[in-house]
Amino acid sequence: MNSARSVLWGIVSALAIFLSLGAWSLASPVGSSPDDNFHLASIWCGQGEREGLCEKGDKEPWRLVPHELSIGLCYVAQPRTTGKCTEEHLVVTDDMVPTKNVNSKGLYPPGYYWIYSFFVTPNVAVTTLAIRLTNAALFAILMVATWFALPRRLRPVLGWSSAVTVVPLGMFLIASINPSSWAITSLAVLFPSVLGFLHTTGKRRIVLGAMSAVAALMAFSSRGDAATYAAVSVLAALVLSFRPERSFLTRAILPAVIVIAAGVATVSAGQVGSALGGLSTTEPVGSLSMLVVQNLLNLPSLIAGAFGQTWGLGWLETMMPPVVWAFVIFVTAGTVFAALRWQGWRKALALAGVGATLIVVPMYILVSSGVLVGSQVQPRYLLPLLTVFVAVALAPSQDLAPSARVGQRLSAMQTIVGGVLLVTANAVALLFTMRRYVAPDYLYLDSHIDWWWAAGPSPMTTLVIGALSFCAALAVLVSSCIRISARMQEDDDQSRYAASASV
């Protein structure tokens, strides 16, 4: 009975997550995620030269691609222009246009583009939606599968770390065609999977090992920096779980292989090489000391930007009302602050390592490029690692006594309040994202639909389904976390009673 109930709840949870992300998939027109003209062309060229899809240009790195792939440029930086301007560009023709905005030089890893090149059809809108919905389904399936594979005490580490960092930027990017979708999904799953792999035995361990490998491959296939973050995540799990025993060394073989593979993927990524060499072609804006100090002082805006503060969604132009970022920052900061209690040197070292990476990576790129925060580095580059940072803060440490190795537990009231704030923030963020492209002057979007998809539910129906589905997913997560916390507290009490009785 319990097994059947678990399967049912798993299906319900996966469906709720998928529908909530599905609403974000429909919320914006073709070309709306950052650099979509580049990513669309790269997907079309993911298998190399193909007649009518990707043909060789006059010289490298130019390629000929369908004219529809420059679609996003018609409304970028024009906040009063809705998605309606895409309609004339989406008419299927045989016209091929030259572009150098394509991954022909290997700036990004080729895996993501190669896989989604099989989704390419003559209809760019259909292909875009297919990729967006597939990315949404991947996130839902991997999250729910990992949840059930993890031991009970580690499940909140997976669920809560993603929940508090995914709104609004994560929701937008996961349900997009941007490779950052896989970076966010893979990093959300990788750390908990490796941690669970190091703490379990039998079939559960095998499943978690497979999930770790899948997550790592997704990270390596998406972005160069995601491979770096994968290595940091696995190292954090190893530090938290370390035991000076031969059995631990045997278990650590798979994580060690992932770290080595991540290093190779990082070094071979053209994206990382460009970043290490500096991304700016202009003169530095000031002296080295000024660059370091100014960027350190402004670095928190990149973290806050993941929650919608200052930095907009899409091509950085869809701004969020303060209620979105205020609510999410409150919940995320509260979660991390509640977890900042002494749990031994392993916990301190793991958290410091991930936190240092969050600072060092953007600082190095900014300073080497000679620019200040606001150029070159965007919040989406740091979001995957931010999720890992929260997960590490919530994770258990091997330093603790066995009865206390359950990580940092939030109270029932803290979890409920956090869930309510996140649900509210997601609904508002989804509304304002849709409003930007559908009807900029209206809150009830169905009253004046300037742009929408040719088929499917209306804008307001999509909004309601997305908001309620996210609410349902959070309700399942919150209730599960409360039950797990209560059960863990009972186990702790029994362990302490047994220890005192033996004395």
WOTAZI-V503185 format. One record per residue. N is the residue number from 1. SS is DSSP state (~ for helix, > for strand, _ for the rest). Layout:
# WOTAZI-V503185
n ss
N SS
N SS
This chain:
# WOTAZI-V503185
n ss
1 _
2 ~
3 ~
4 ~
5 ~
6 ~
7 ~
8 ~
9 ~
10 ~
11 ~
12 ~
13 ~
14 ~
15 ~
16 ~
17 ~
18 ~
19 ~
20 ~
21 ~
22 ~
23 ~
24 ~
25 ~
26 ~
27 _
28 _
29 _
30 _
31 _
32 _
33 _
34 _
35 _
36 ~
37 ~
38 ~
39 ~
40 ~
41 ~
42 ~
43 ~
44 ~
45 _
46 _
47 _
48 _
49 _
50 >
51 _
52 _
53 _
54 >
55 >
56 >
57 _
58 _
59 _
60 _
61 _
62 _
63 >
64 >
65 >
66 >
67 ~
68 ~
69 ~
70 ~
71 ~
72 ~
73 ~
74 ~
75 _
76 _
77 _
78 _
79 _
80 _
81 _
82 _
83 ~
84 ~
85 ~
86 ~
87 _
88 _
89 _
90 _
91 _
92 _
93 _
94 _
95 _
96 >
97 >
98 >
99 >
100 _
101 _
102 _
103 ~
104 ~
105 ~
106 _
107 _
108 _
109 _
110 _
111 ~
112 ~
113 ~
114 ~
115 ~
116 ~
117 ~
118 ~
119 ~
120 _
121 _
122 _
123 _
124 ~
125 ~
126 ~
127 ~
128 ~
129 ~
130 ~
131 ~
132 ~
133 ~
134 ~
135 ~
136 ~
137 ~
138 ~
139 ~
140 ~
141 ~
142 ~
143 ~
144 ~
145 ~
146 ~
147 ~
148 ~
149 ~
150 _
151 _
152 ~
153 ~
154 ~
155 ~
156 ~
157 ~
158 ~
159 ~
160 ~
161 ~
162 ~
163 ~
164 _
165 _
166 _
167 _
168 _
169 ~
170 ~
171 ~
172 ~
173 ~
174 ~
175 _
176 _
177 _
178 _
179 _
180 ~
181 ~
182 ~
183 ~
184 ~
185 ~
186 ~
187 ~
188 ~
189 ~
190 ~
191 ~
192 ~
193 ~
194 ~
195 ~
196 ~
197 ~
198 ~
199 ~
200 _
201 _
202 ~
203 ~
204 ~
205 ~
206 ~
207 ~
208 ~
209 ~
210 ~
211 ~
212 ~
213 ~
214 ~
215 ~
216 ~
217 ~
218 ~
219 ~
220 ~
221 ~
222 ~
223 _
224 ~
225 ~
226 ~
227 ~
228 ~
229 ~
230 ~
231 ~
232 ~
233 ~
234 ~
235 ~
236 ~
237 ~
238 ~
239 ~
240 ~
241 ~
242 _
243 _
244 _
245 _
246 ~
247 ~
248 ~
249 ~
250 ~
251 ~
252 ~
253 ~
254 ~
255 ~
256 ~
257 ~
258 ~
259 ~
260 ~
261 ~
262 ~
263 ~
264 ~
265 ~
266 ~
267 ~
268 ~
269 _
270 ~
271 ~
272 ~
273 ~
274 ~
275 ~
276 ~
277 _
278 _
279 _
280 _
281 _
282 _
283 _
284 _
285 _
286 _
287 _
288 ~
289 ~
290 ~
291 ~
292 ~
293 ~
294 ~
295 ~
296 ~
297 ~
298 ~
299 _
300 ~
301 ~
302 ~
303 ~
304 ~
305 ~
306 _
307 _
308 _
309 _
310 _
311 _
312 _
313 >
314 _
315 _
316 _
317 _
318 >
319 _
320 _
321 _
322 ~
323 ~
324 ~
325 ~
326 ~
327 ~
328 ~
329 ~
330 ~
331 ~
332 ~
333 ~
334 ~
335 ~
336 ~
337 ~
338 ~
339 ~
340 _
341 _
342 _
343 _
344 _
345 ~
346 ~
347 ~
348 ~
349 ~
350 ~
351 ~
352 ~
353 ~
354 ~
355 ~
356 ~
357 ~
358 ~
359 ~
360 ~
361 ~
362 ~
363 ~
364 ~
365 ~
366 ~
367 ~
368 ~
369 ~
370 _
371 _
372 _
373 _
374 _
375 _
376 _
377 _
378 _
379 ~
380 ~
381 ~
382 ~
383 ~
384 ~
385 ~
386 ~
387 ~
388 ~
389 ~
390 ~
391 ~
392 ~
393 ~
394 ~
395 _
396 _
397 _
398 _
399 _
400 _
401 _
402 ~
403 ~
404 ~
405 _
406 _
407 _
408 _
409 _
410 _
411 _
412 ~
413 ~
414 ~
415 ~
416 ~
417 ~
418 ~
419 ~
420 ~
421 ~
422 ~
423 ~
424 ~
425 ~
426 ~
427 ~
428 ~
429 ~
430 ~
431 ~
432 ~
433 ~
434 ~
435 ~
436 ~
437 ~
438 ~
439 _
440 _
441 _
442 _
443 _
444 _
445 ~
446 ~
447 ~
448 _
449 _
450 _
451 _
452 _
453 _
454 _
455 _
456 _
457 _
458 _
459 ~
460 ~
461 ~
462 ~
463 ~
464 ~
465 ~
466 ~
467 ~
468 ~
469 ~
470 ~
471 ~
472 ~
473 ~
474 ~
475 ~
476 ~
477 ~
478 ~
479 ~
480 ~
481 ~
482 ~
483 ~
484 ~
485 ~
486 ~
487 ~
488 ~
489 ~
490 ~
491 ~
492 ~
493 ~
494 ~
495 ~
496 ~
497 ~
498 ~
499 ~
500 ~
501 ~
502 ~
503 _
